[in-house]
Amino acid sequence: MSPLIAGAIHDAKNGLNVLNTWLEEARRAAPSAAIDEARAVAARVSAQLVELLALYRAGEDTLRLAIEDHDLTDFCQEVTSEVILPPGSALRIESDTDAAAAIGAWAFDAYQVKLVLQEALRNAVRHGAQHIRFAVAAQAGGGLRFTVSDDGPGFPQEVLDGEARAMDSDSSGIGLVFARLIANRHATPGGRHGRIELSNDGGAVFALLLP
């Protein structure tokens, strides 16, 4: 990808952010299912553009994470509150706030990690789940584990076998590649890196593990 294309993607992302602001104002003035759907599409495309830029910067060795301490209760609430659900849907997203409060704070790049987790939540919504659970837990051997689990059809076998393209409903494969990149870029001085894990257990289970 050339710097010119990267710049164009950045401009398009900013334009989508402006569009989303207008759509939110329109929703407040006159709520409608069409506006909610447009907001969801704009948010998804904007996130994909951010992910694409991150992959480009990683290839150019210019991707830098902003690792800071973040309150997990506030962070988890922010992650789930920004996911747009289908109009009139009975879908529920359950968040384990007690566990987040017990852990307190953790150091990570909140912006990038939020993108990874929200993409996992949107995938669960798009694949027909009716109940989604978003949880966080401290690992016994050290580290933090975010989990998005649902009661949908689960991951296809090709996803579990490692084919990135199969995870995303748009078949771009960007979401899973981005998730792996951001997880791996979270590392300790001792060489421990983050990772993602995919499994099926009554539905799809997406886990992001940070050191």
Rosetta silent file (secondary structure, phi, psi, omega in degrees, C-alpha in Angstrom):
SEQUENCE: MSPLIAGAIHDAKNGLNVLNTWLEEARRAAPSAAIDEARAVAARVSAQLVELLALYRAGEDTLRLAIEDHDLTDFCQEVTSEVILPPGSALRIESDTDAAAAIGAWAFDAYQVKLVLQEALRNAVRHGAQHIRFAVAAQAGGGLRFTVSDDGPGFPQEVLDGEARAMDSDSSGIGLVFARLIANRHATPGGRHGRIELSNDGGAVFALLLP
SCORE:     score description
SCORE:     0.000 S_00000001
   1 L     0.000  130.282 -179.420    0.000    0.000    0.000 S_00000001
   2 L   -82.115  158.601  175.849    1.419    3.392   -0.974 S_00000001
   3 H   -57.268  -31.791  178.940    1.423    6.426    1.361 S_00000001
   4 H   -63.418  -45.256  179.168   -1.058    8.060   -1.044 S_00000001
   5 H   -66.836  -40.122  178.189   -3.566    5.231   -0.576 S_00000001
   6 H   -60.369  -40.371  177.654   -2.968    5.236    3.176 S_00000001
   7 H   -65.349  -38.881  178.324   -3.727    8.959    3.227 S_00000001
   8 H   -65.112  -39.205  177.521   -6.906    8.423    1.233 S_00000001
   9 H   -63.798  -40.974  178.554   -8.027    5.727    3.685 S_00000001
  10 H   -61.903  -42.812  178.869   -7.353    8.109    6.574 S_00000001
  11 H   -65.092  -40.785  178.882   -9.458   10.815    4.917 S_00000001
  12 H   -63.718  -39.783  177.995  -12.275    8.347    4.236 S_00000001
  13 H   -61.456  -44.468  178.880  -12.218    7.243    7.875 S_00000001
  14 H   -63.661  -38.358  177.191  -12.519   10.841    9.054 S_00000001
  15 H   -63.160  -39.094  177.812  -15.408   11.392    6.641 S_00000001
  16 H   -66.183  -35.531  177.361  -17.216    8.357    8.045 S_00000001
  17 H   -63.516  -40.591  176.559  -16.752    9.696   11.563 S_00000001
  18 H   -64.187  -43.947  178.352  -18.440   12.941   10.516 S_00000001
  19 H   -59.381  -41.728  179.977  -21.231   10.952    8.850 S_00000001
  20 H   -63.666  -36.162  177.323  -21.735    8.931   12.020 S_00000001
  21 H   -64.018  -43.009  177.949  -22.074   12.145   14.023 S_00000001
  22 H   -64.492  -40.692  179.287  -24.778   13.389   11.654 S_00000001
  23 H   -64.220  -37.165  178.317  -26.559   10.037   11.813 S_00000001
  24 H   -65.792  -40.329  177.160  -26.535   10.164   15.598 S_00000001
  25 H   -64.728  -39.856  178.075  -28.078   13.642   15.518 S_00000001
  26 H   -65.222  -37.274  179.352  -30.711   12.396   13.049 S_00000001
  27 H   -64.665  -40.058  178.532  -31.472    9.429   15.312 S_00000001
  28 H   -65.332  -38.234 -177.961  -32.085   11.728   18.276 S_00000001
  29 H   -73.926  -39.395 -177.552  -34.398   13.913   16.201 S_00000001
  30 L  -152.688   85.746 -177.904  -36.350   11.074   14.569 S_00000001
  31 L   -57.542  139.575  176.573  -35.380    7.515   15.576 S_00000001
  32 L  -156.826  155.599  179.222  -35.727    4.897   12.851 S_00000001
  33 H   -64.548  -35.901 -179.026  -34.509    1.408   12.020 S_00000001
  34 H   -64.012  -40.752  178.882  -32.929    2.681    8.803 S_00000001
  35 H   -66.322  -42.362  178.831  -30.805    5.221   10.678 S_00000001
  36 H   -61.526  -40.691  178.782  -29.678    2.595   13.190 S_00000001
  37 H   -66.285  -40.361  178.240  -28.674    0.272   10.368 S_00000001
  38 H   -63.880  -40.063  177.357  -26.785    3.090    8.630 S_00000001
  39 H   -62.514  -41.859 -179.489  -24.954    3.886   11.885 S_00000001
  40 H   -64.148  -42.838  179.659  -23.977    0.239   12.301 S_00000001
  41 H   -65.653  -44.174 -179.874  -22.647    0.024    8.739 S_00000001
  42 H   -62.403  -41.383  179.367  -20.717    3.297    9.071 S_00000001
  43 H   -65.275  -40.333 -179.455  -19.172    2.174   12.362 S_00000001
  44 H   -66.299  -44.912 -179.256  -18.162   -1.187   10.901 S_00000001
  45 H   -66.345  -40.082  178.358  -16.566    0.324    7.785 S_00000001
  46 H   -60.738  -43.005  178.729  -14.774    2.970    9.858 S_00000001
  47 H   -63.314  -40.003  179.415  -13.338    0.262   12.115 S_00000001
  48 H   -64.876  -36.150  177.293  -12.167   -1.733    9.099 S_00000001
  49 H   -66.858  -39.828  176.579  -10.365    1.319    7.718 S_00000001
  50 H   -61.993  -43.147  179.394   -8.615    1.838   11.062 S_00000001
  51 H   -62.624  -42.393  179.755   -7.589   -1.821   11.053 S_00000001
  52 H   -62.851  -41.055  177.539   -6.279   -1.545    7.494 S_00000001
  53 H   -64.251  -38.896  178.790   -4.196    1.510    8.416 S_00000001
  54 H   -63.758  -40.817  178.087   -2.776   -0.336   11.424 S_00000001
  55 H   -64.817  -38.542  176.925   -1.752   -3.250    9.205 S_00000001
  56 H   -63.010  -46.055 -178.985   -0.105   -0.807    6.785 S_00000001
  57 H   -65.358  -35.170  176.652    1.806    0.888    9.620 S_00000001
  58 H   -63.275  -40.445  178.096    2.897   -2.482   10.965 S_00000001
  59 H   -66.040  -29.979  178.267    4.292   -3.310    7.528 S_00000001
  60 L   -90.031    1.174 -177.640    6.132    0.023    7.488 S_00000001
  61 L    59.662   36.232  178.056    7.339   -0.571   11.076 S_00000001
  62 L  -118.549    6.637  178.989    5.632    2.640   12.217 S_00000001
  63 L   -80.057  121.904  178.790    2.842    1.130   14.337 S_00000001
  64 L  -124.944  131.152  177.509    3.263    2.163   17.967 S_00000001
  65 L   -88.603  147.813  176.645    0.938    1.161   20.784 S_00000001
  66 L  -102.133   87.611 -176.532   -0.024    3.585   23.558 S_00000001
  67 L   -84.406  116.051  178.477    0.279    1.333   26.617 S_00000001
  68 E  -142.925  160.535  175.630   -1.266    2.948   29.695 S_00000001
  69 E   -72.030  136.166  178.940   -3.129    1.855   32.818 S_00000001
  70 E  -135.071  138.826  174.983   -6.907    1.765   32.335 S_00000001
  71 E   -69.105  122.806 -173.216   -9.746    1.134   34.753 S_00000001
  72 H   -71.016  -32.237  177.749  -11.316   -2.099   33.545 S_00000001
  73 H   -62.246  -49.220  178.856  -14.841   -1.298   34.721 S_00000001
  74 H   -63.535  -41.473 -178.222  -14.924    1.921   32.706 S_00000001
  75 H   -63.595  -46.407 -178.355  -13.230    0.269   29.742 S_00000001
  76 H   -64.102  -38.012  177.655  -15.634   -2.682   29.579 S_00000001
  77 H   -64.996  -38.683  179.086  -18.650   -0.380   29.795 S_00000001
  78 H   -66.371  -41.123 -179.837  -17.259    1.723   26.950 S_00000001
  79 H   -58.406  -50.788 -174.723  -16.653   -1.357   24.781 S_00000001
  80 H   -75.913  -32.903 -175.154  -20.214   -2.672   25.062 S_00000001
  81 H   -68.554  -22.762 -176.471  -22.041    0.675   25.030 S_00000001
  82 L   -92.205   -3.456  178.522  -20.722    1.583   21.572 S_00000001
  83 L   -83.108  122.862 -176.710  -21.884   -1.621   19.847 S_00000001
  84 L   -87.925  121.219 -179.302  -25.049   -0.898   17.843 S_00000001
  85 L   -90.472  154.970  178.567  -27.660   -3.662   18.110 S_00000001
  86 L   -59.162  140.239  179.762  -30.253   -4.424   15.409 S_00000001
  87 L   -57.144  132.429  177.049  -33.436   -2.325   15.790 S_00000001
  88 L    72.632    8.281 -176.781  -36.114   -4.123   17.807 S_00000001
  89 L   -76.677  146.935  174.521  -33.773   -7.003   18.562 S_00000001
  90 L   -88.921    4.817 -178.779  -34.108   -9.068   21.745 S_00000001
  91 L   -59.408  137.073  177.749  -30.337   -9.572   21.686 S_00000001
  92 E  -122.602  139.902  171.307  -28.617   -8.988   25.016 S_00000001
  93 E  -111.661  114.320 -179.717  -24.965   -8.270   25.755 S_00000001
  94 E   -97.912  129.234 -178.789  -24.092   -9.294   29.305 S_00000001
  95 E  -117.798  134.556 -177.742  -20.938   -7.781   30.793 S_00000001
  96 L   -86.077   83.150 -176.911  -19.137   -9.122   33.867 S_00000001
  97 H   -74.483  -27.725 -179.503  -18.604   -5.856   35.730 S_00000001
  98 H   -63.272  -44.068  179.867  -17.857   -7.529   39.082 S_00000001
  99 H   -64.914  -40.864  178.974  -14.739   -9.223   37.728 S_00000001
 100 H   -61.879  -42.172  179.820  -13.565   -6.000   36.105 S_00000001
 101 H   -65.626  -37.173 -178.911  -13.997   -4.120   39.378 S_00000001
 102 H   -66.921  -35.808  179.757  -12.101   -6.805   41.304 S_00000001
 103 H   -75.034  -39.754  179.561   -9.102   -6.586   38.971 S_00000001
 104 L    90.813 -105.843 -176.322   -9.068   -2.788   38.948 S_00000001
 105 E  -121.084  158.498  177.328   -6.678   -1.462   36.312 S_00000001
 106 E  -148.845  152.274 -178.817   -4.449   -2.973   33.630 S_00000001
 107 E   -95.507  120.899  176.742   -1.906   -1.589   31.184 S_00000001
 108 E  -166.283  172.814  175.764   -2.767   -1.895   27.483 S_00000001
 109 L   -85.689  101.570 -173.278   -3.595    0.170   24.397 S_00000001
 110 H   -63.245  -38.556 -177.348   -7.261    0.900   25.059 S_00000001
 111 H   -63.887  -50.147 -177.118   -8.013    2.234   21.580 S_00000001
 112 H   -70.078  -41.305  179.779   -6.650   -0.757   19.689 S_00000001
 113 H   -65.319  -37.447  177.341   -7.940   -3.369   22.147 S_00000001
 114 H   -61.664  -41.110  177.758  -11.396   -1.796   22.035 S_00000001
 115 H   -60.125  -43.322  179.906  -11.415   -2.150   18.244 S_00000001
 116 H   -61.685  -47.924 -176.060  -10.532   -5.852   18.536 S_00000001
 117 H   -70.068  -38.174  178.818  -13.226   -6.567   21.118 S_00000001
 118 H   -68.246  -32.771  175.390  -15.927   -4.558   19.372 S_00000001
 119 H   -65.155  -39.455  177.132  -15.224   -6.408   16.127 S_00000001
 120 H   -64.322  -40.194  177.697  -15.703   -9.687   18.012 S_00000001
 121 H   -65.892  -42.997  179.220  -18.991   -8.392   19.443 S_00000001
 122 H   -64.642  -36.081  176.785  -20.195   -7.220   16.030 S_00000001
 123 H   -61.976  -41.618  178.566  -19.342  -10.617   14.555 S_00000001
 124 H   -62.774  -41.213  178.285  -21.499  -12.283   17.208 S_00000001
 125 H   -63.688  -46.269 -176.550  -24.366   -9.910   16.383 S_00000001
 126 H   -66.352  -27.376 -176.969  -24.027  -10.477   12.629 S_00000001
 127 L   -94.402   17.857  167.457  -23.990  -14.247   12.998 S_00000001
 128 L    87.428   15.932  177.401  -27.359  -14.415   14.718 S_00000001
 129 L   -67.915  147.294  175.933  -26.538  -14.719   18.406 S_00000001
 130 L  -107.299  -18.721  177.176  -29.332  -13.844   20.832 S_00000001
 131 E  -139.033  124.281 -179.231  -27.205  -13.739   23.974 S_00000001
 132 E  -121.790  134.338  178.194  -23.630  -12.469   24.106 S_00000001
 133 E  -116.272  127.206  178.155  -21.416  -12.522   27.184 S_00000001
 134 E  -113.161  119.289 -174.007  -18.443  -10.192   27.489 S_00000001
 135 E  -133.762  158.070  175.031  -16.108  -11.081   30.340 S_00000001
 136 E  -135.682  143.141 -178.413  -12.677  -10.229   31.693 S_00000001
 137 E  -151.525  147.290  173.365  -10.566  -12.301   34.062 S_00000001
 138 E   -81.192  137.587  179.883   -7.070  -12.336   35.509 S_00000001
 139 L   -82.838  142.259 -178.387   -5.034  -15.361   34.452 S_00000001
 140 L   -60.005  -38.150 -179.179   -3.607  -17.619   37.141 S_00000001
 141 L   -89.748   10.524 -176.851   -0.170  -17.562   35.538 S_00000001
 142 L   101.544  140.660 -179.249   -0.274  -13.828   34.932 S_00000001
 143 L   113.460  171.958 -176.736   -2.020  -11.835   32.255 S_00000001
 144 E  -124.931  140.011 -177.944   -5.513  -10.665   31.405 S_00000001
 145 E  -124.757  116.894  170.230   -8.164  -12.516   29.416 S_00000001
 146 E   -96.370  137.005 -179.564  -11.060  -10.827   27.601 S_00000001
 147 E  -131.718  133.403  170.870  -13.735  -13.219   26.332 S_00000001
 148 E  -117.258  113.167 -179.958  -16.655  -12.730   23.938 S_00000001
 149 E  -124.277  150.805 -177.578  -18.925  -15.789   23.901 S_00000001
 150 E  -144.789  175.238 -179.780  -22.333  -16.258   22.305 S_00000001
 151 L  -107.244   25.613  179.637  -25.127  -18.752   21.658 S_00000001
 152 L   -82.219 -161.562 -175.379  -24.898  -18.554   17.874 S_00000001
 153 L   -73.086  -10.183 -178.847  -23.797  -21.230   15.377 S_00000001
 154 L    85.802  172.318  179.190  -20.145  -21.061   16.430 S_00000001
 155 L   -75.836  138.572  171.775  -17.031  -20.669   14.328 S_00000001
 156 L   -62.303  157.018 -177.509  -16.807  -22.716   11.119 S_00000001
 157 H   -60.082  -33.440 -178.860  -14.100  -25.356   11.161 S_00000001
 158 H   -65.920  -28.242  175.127  -11.993  -23.383    8.679 S_00000001
 159 H   -69.234  -47.153  179.815  -11.779  -20.528   11.198 S_00000001
 160 H   -63.534  -26.146  178.291  -10.640  -22.884   13.944 S_00000001
 161 L   -82.298   -4.061  173.166   -8.121  -24.290   11.466 S_00000001
 162 L   103.583   13.332  178.005   -6.618  -20.836   11.070 S_00000001
 163 L   -86.523  106.634 -175.012   -8.083  -19.381    7.899 S_00000001
 164 H   -59.890  -36.914 -174.098   -8.370  -15.660    8.672 S_00000001
 165 H   -59.815  -29.885 -172.138  -10.673  -14.951    5.740 S_00000001
 166 H   -76.744  -14.696 -175.108  -13.442  -17.126    7.172 S_00000001
 167 L   -73.331  -37.614 -171.337  -13.969  -15.146   10.379 S_00000001
 168 L   -92.799  137.957 -178.238  -15.417  -12.004    8.847 S_00000001
 169 L   -65.475  -22.668  179.111  -18.823  -11.917    7.226 S_00000001
 170 L   -89.504    1.490  176.143  -17.433   -9.656    4.493 S_00000001
 171 L    63.974   16.475  178.326  -14.708  -12.270    3.731 S_00000001
 172 L   -78.188  -31.629 -178.217  -11.933   -9.656    3.912 S_00000001
 173 L    78.156   -0.981 -175.993  -10.143  -11.405    6.756 S_00000001
 174 H   -63.750  -41.247 -173.604   -8.877   -8.055    8.056 S_00000001
 175 H   -58.032  -45.931 -177.887  -10.514   -8.366   11.478 S_00000001
 176 H   -72.451  -39.113  176.952   -8.758  -11.540   12.557 S_00000001
 177 H   -62.252  -43.097  178.240   -5.380  -10.490   11.150 S_00000001
 178 H   -62.826  -44.099 -179.710   -5.711   -7.171   12.990 S_00000001
 179 H   -59.523  -44.189  179.365   -6.693   -8.924   16.231 S_00000001
 180 H   -65.145  -38.965  179.137   -3.639  -11.163   16.065 S_00000001
 181 H   -61.785  -51.371 -176.861   -1.401   -8.195   15.298 S_00000001
 182 H   -65.346  -39.995  177.501   -2.616   -6.111   18.232 S_00000001
 183 H   -60.293  -47.919 -176.747   -2.500   -9.061   20.623 S_00000001
 184 H   -65.810  -31.353 -179.363    1.060   -9.910   19.609 S_00000001
 185 H   -72.945  -15.969  171.969    2.229   -6.289   19.918 S_00000001
 186 L   -83.068  112.335 -173.838    1.293   -6.354   23.605 S_00000001
 187 E  -144.739  155.556  176.096    4.429   -7.845   25.137 S_00000001
 188 L   -96.673  160.957  176.086    6.454   -7.883   28.342 S_00000001
 189 L   -58.457  -25.321  179.579   10.195   -7.144   28.565 S_00000001
 190 L   -80.807   -2.582  175.603   10.627  -10.842   29.262 S_00000001
 191 L    98.441    9.217  175.648    9.203  -11.776   25.876 S_00000001
 192 L   -82.233  130.336 -177.877    5.635  -12.807   26.739 S_00000001
 193 E  -115.312  154.738  173.297    3.217  -11.781   23.988 S_00000001
 194 L   -73.622  167.850  179.493   -0.540  -11.496   23.809 S_00000001
 195 E  -159.455  168.811  172.522   -2.555  -13.832   21.617 S_00000001
 196 E  -117.111  153.684  177.106   -6.078  -14.698   20.575 S_00000001
 197 E  -132.474  135.537  177.978   -7.872  -18.010   20.965 S_00000001
 198 E  -119.276  136.656  178.384  -10.935  -19.198   19.044 S_00000001
 199 E  -156.324  172.552  174.411  -13.145  -22.103   20.102 S_00000001
 200 E  -119.873  133.752  177.829  -16.724  -23.358   20.152 S_00000001
 201 L  -155.556   80.919 -173.583  -18.646  -24.028   23.352 S_00000001
 202 L    72.038   18.619 -174.730  -22.397  -23.759   22.810 S_00000001
 203 L   145.918 -174.711 -179.467  -21.562  -21.002   20.337 S_00000001
 204 E   -79.345  143.306  175.588  -18.461  -19.052   19.334 S_00000001
 205 E  -128.585  115.749  177.414  -15.858  -18.118   21.952 S_00000001
 206 E  -109.653  126.741  179.974  -13.336  -15.392   21.114 S_00000001
 207 E  -125.693  133.797  173.773  -10.598  -14.741   23.658 S_00000001
 208 E  -113.338  118.508 -178.841   -7.984  -11.988   23.705 S_00000001
 209 E  -109.154  126.146 -179.985   -5.136  -12.653   26.131 S_00000001
 210 E  -115.780  142.233 -179.828   -2.833   -9.817   27.154 S_00000001
 211 L   -75.340    0.000    0.000    0.385  -10.170   29.172 S_00000001
